[in-house]
Amino acid sequence: MAEPVKTAMVQADAELEDDPSDVSTLLRWVERPDGRMELRETPLTPEDYLDPQEGDTWVQGERHNSVRGFLAQMFRLHFRSDPNVLVTEDMKYLLGSGLPRPAPDVAVVRGVRHGDRGVFDVIAEGVTPCLIIEVVSPKSRRIRKIDVQDKVDGYRRAGVPEYIIVDRPTRGENSPFELIGYRLDAAGRYQRIEPDDQGRLLAETIGVWIGLSPDRQHVLLWNAATGERMLSPEEAVAARGAEIAARDAEIARLRAELERLRRS
C-alpha cells in the first residue's frame, strides 16, 4: 500500500535553518506617494508565497528557473497538437473558497482553451489542474516547508489528482534533486507515487515519466506510451546533427572504398 501522506511529509521535510544572507526574495511593483511605480525587493514570506499578487516575481536561483522552464516547455511540446490542454508557469490559481491561492511553478489543465488569463479561477473555469509541479528552492526552510507540507494538504483539498515535487533538501550549488509525488486515491486522500526501478515517477494524468539524470543534477522526461526519452529542442537539434555527421562520414568512407577498388 502507498505510504500515507502525513508520514511522507515528515520524511520530506529536512529541517534546514534559514540563512539570513541566503533567502528567497520577492519583487513587487508598488506605487510611490508621487504616483510613480517602483519595483521593490523584499524577503519572500510564506503569506506572499501562498497568495501572491498579480505581477509578483520571486528570485529563487538559476537552477530553479531552469528546471521550471524546461518542464513547462516540454509539456507544451508534448501537448502541442491538443488545443484543450493548458500548461502554465507561475500563474496564480484560485482553487476555491478557503483554499490557498498559489502560483504553482508548473501546472497542466485539461479541458480548457488557451487565453489571455491573468489568473486561473478553478470555480469559474469548471476544471481543476490535473497535475501541479513545484520546484523547491532550499534557500529558506519556511518557504520549502510550504511546498513539501502545506501545499500537499491544499492541493489535496482542491482535488488536484497529481502533485509532484522536484525537491532539493540540502543546500549547495550542485545539491542533488529528489522527486516526491502524490496521487489522489478513490477516497480523496493523497498517497505517495511509488517510483519504478529507475527512480522515475509516472504522471498518469499526462502520460509522462519524470526522472533524474544519474548524477541527479537534471530532470529528465520519458513518453509513457512509447518509452522514449523526450528530448528538448536543443537536444533534438544536436541529435539530428550527430545523425547527419555520422551519415556523411559513412558516405565518405564508402566513396573512399569505391575509389580504392577502382584503383586495385
Number of C-alpha atoms within 10 A of each C-alpha: 6 13 13 13 19 14 10 18 19 12 10 18 17 16 14 16 11 14 10 10 7 12 20 19 17 20 16 19 16 12 12 10 7 6 8 9 12 11 12 12 14 12 15 20 15 15 12 15 21 20 15 21 16 14 12 16 17 18 16 20 13 10 15 19 14 12 19 22 14 15 23 19 17 18 21 17 15 15 15 12 9 13 12 13 19 20 22 21 17 20 20 24 21 21 23 14 9 10 15 21 22 22 24 21 22 24 24 21 19 18 15 13 11 11 7 5 9 11 15 19 17 15 12 9 10 9 16 23 26 19 23 20 22 22 25 24 24 27 24 24 18 16 22 23 20 19 25 25 17 15 19 23 20 18 24 18 17 20 18 22 22 27 25 25 19 24 22 22 22 16 13 10 9 12 13 17 21 18 21 20 24 28 25 18 13 7 6 14 17 27 19 24 21 17 16 11 7 10 15 21 23 23 21 14 15 19 14 22 23 23 23 20 13 10 9 15 14 14 18 20 23 18 16 17 9 10 11 11 14 20 15 16 12 9 11 12 12 13 13 12 12 12 12 12 12 12 12 12 12 12 12 12 12 12 12 12 11 12 11 10 9 8 6 6
